[in-house]
Amino acid sequence: MSCLVHLEALDPLVYFIENPQSSMLWKRPFMKTYLHGMYTCTYCMYGKLYMKPTNICSNIHLELRRCAGECRCEHVQLVYDEFGHFLHPHLSQSGDKLHHCGFFQKGTPELEAATVPENLVDDLLDQALTWLERQGHSRAHQR
């Protein structure tokens, strides 16, 4: 909630609020104001070996990459789980998992799983800068 205090105080031209899709944050009453601009991405589409569906709220329209499991990310194992879904090599949780089909998924260390992929940050910044240019703001810094 403290980020929202800063967000309101700073009143930025562009903002992003990121949290896992399964987070209880999205159900909290104080988030209602921000949910109209919620977009979902998956970390596997930004270079991670695990899927981790993640919501990002923003005051600008975003085009984010999202894996549905059937899209066969280049790193998705060509192994089906017991429900017929393709499996990513790692889990976004820290514990390992052995599936009934015999496939072993390695867990991800907690600190790594809590880190936003650099490629996603780059994508968000590029979209923000493009939006600012379209609004008539010049780029202060070239990336």
NORTA-V261439 format. One record per residue. N is the residue number from 1. RES is the residue in one small letter. PSI is psi in radians with two decimals (* if undefined). NEAR is the number of other ideal C-beta (glycine too) atoms within 10 Angstrom. D_LAST is the distance of its C-alpha to the last C-alpha in Angstrom with 1 decimal. Layout:
BEGIN
<<N/RES/PSI/NEAR/D_LAST> <N/RES/PSI/NEAR/D_LAST>>
END
This chain:
BEGIN
<<1/m/-0.48/8/30.3> <2/s/-0.54/6/29.0> <3/c/-0.57/10/25.5> <4/l/-0.58/15/27.1> <5/v/-0.80/9/28.7> <6/h/-0.69/10/25.4> <7/l/-0.80/15/23.9> <8/e/-0.64/9/26.9> <9/a/-0.70/8/27.0> <10/l/-0.48/9/23.4> <11/d/1.06/7/23.4> <12/p/2.76/11/19.6> <13/l/-0.62/12/18.4> <14/v/2.43/16/16.9> <15/y/2.78/18/18.1> <16/f/2.35/21/18.5> <17/i/2.08/19/21.7> <18/e/2.42/17/21.9> <19/n/2.69/14/25.2> <20/p/2.58/16/27.1> <21/q/-0.57/14/28.9> <22/s/-0.01/12/32.3> <23/s/2.51/13/31.6> <24/m/-0.25/9/34.3> <25/l/-0.72/16/31.7> <26/w/-0.29/17/31.5> <27/k/-0.09/9/35.3> <28/r/2.42/11/35.4> <29/p/-0.64/6/36.7> <30/f/-0.23/9/34.0> <31/m/-0.19/18/31.3> <32/k/-0.66/10/33.1> <33/t/-0.52/11/31.1> <34/y/-0.21/17/27.8> <35/l/-0.32/12/29.1> <36/h/-0.41/8/28.9> <37/g/0.80/16/25.2> <38/m/2.32/15/25.4> <39/y/2.60/16/23.7> <40/t/2.42/12/24.5> <41/c/2.99/24/22.5> <42/t/2.40/24/23.6> <43/y/-0.46/25/21.9> <44/c/-0.49/26/23.4> <45/m/-0.08/18/21.2> <46/y/0.45/20/18.2> <47/g/0.00/12/19.7> <48/k/2.75/24/22.4> <49/l/0.04/18/26.1> <50/y/2.76/20/27.4> <51/m/-1.02/21/27.2> <52/k/1.41/22/26.9> <53/p/2.29/15/26.8> <54/t/2.38/23/24.7> <55/n/2.49/19/24.7> <56/i/2.14/19/21.8> <57/c/2.43/20/22.9> <58/s/2.79/20/20.7> <59/n/0.10/16/21.6> <60/i/2.74/18/19.5> <61/h/2.35/9/20.4> <62/l/2.54/18/18.7> <63/e/1.78/8/19.1> <64/l/2.62/18/19.3> <65/r/2.43/15/20.7> <66/r/2.28/14/24.2> <67/c/2.30/20/26.8> <68/a/0.11/10/30.3> <69/g/-0.54/17/31.8> <70/e/-0.10/9/33.3> <71/c/-0.15/14/30.1> <72/r/1.10/12/30.5> <73/c/2.63/19/27.1> <74/e/-0.44/6/27.1> <75/h/-0.03/13/27.9> <76/v/2.31/19/30.5> <77/q/2.47/15/33.9> <78/l/0.98/7/36.4> <79/v/2.38/16/38.7> <80/y/2.52/13/40.1> <81/d/-3.05/16/41.0> <82/e/-0.20/9/44.4> <83/f/0.08/9/43.1> <84/g/0.27/8/41.8> <85/h/2.57/13/38.0> <86/f/2.61/17/35.7> <87/l/2.41/20/34.6> <88/h/2.66/23/31.3> <89/p/-0.53/17/31.9> <90/h/2.83/21/31.1> <91/l/2.70/19/31.8> <92/s/-0.20/23/29.5> <93/q/2.90/14/32.5> <94/s/-0.41/12/33.7> <95/g/2.60/9/37.1> <96/d/2.86/12/37.9> <97/k/2.30/14/39.7> <98/l/2.06/9/42.3> <99/h/2.77/14/42.8> <100/h/-0.52/8/46.3> <101/c/-0.07/11/45.3> <102/g/-0.05/7/44.8> <103/f/2.35/15/41.0> <104/f/2.14/11/39.6> <105/q/2.21/21/36.2> <106/k/2.43/12/34.7> <107/g/2.91/15/33.5> <108/t/2.34/22/30.1> <109/p/2.48/9/30.2> <110/e/-0.78/11/29.9> <111/l/-0.71/8/26.9> <112/e/-0.75/12/24.9> <113/a/-0.42/18/25.9> <114/a/-0.06/10/24.8> <115/t/2.28/13/21.2> <116/v/2.29/15/18.7> <117/p/2.40/17/17.1> <118/e/-0.67/10/13.6> <119/n/-0.59/14/13.1> <120/l/-0.75/22/14.4> <121/v/-0.79/14/12.2> <122/d/-0.76/12/9.1> <123/d/-0.79/18/11.3> <124/l/-0.76/20/12.3> <125/l/-0.72/13/9.0> <126/d/-0.75/11/8.3> <127/q/-0.66/18/11.9> <128/a/-0.78/19/11.9> <129/l/-0.69/17/9.5> <130/t/-0.78/12/11.6> <131/w/-0.76/17/14.7> <132/l/-0.74/16/14.0> <133/e/-0.76/11/13.6> <134/r/-0.45/9/16.8> <135/q/-0.01/10/18.5> <136/g/0.10/6/18.0> <137/h/2.33/12/15.4> <138/s/2.68/6/13.0> <139/r/2.14/10/9.3> <140/a/-0.66/7/9.7> <141/h/2.35/5/6.4> <142/q/2.44/5/3.8> <143/r/*/7/0.0>>
END
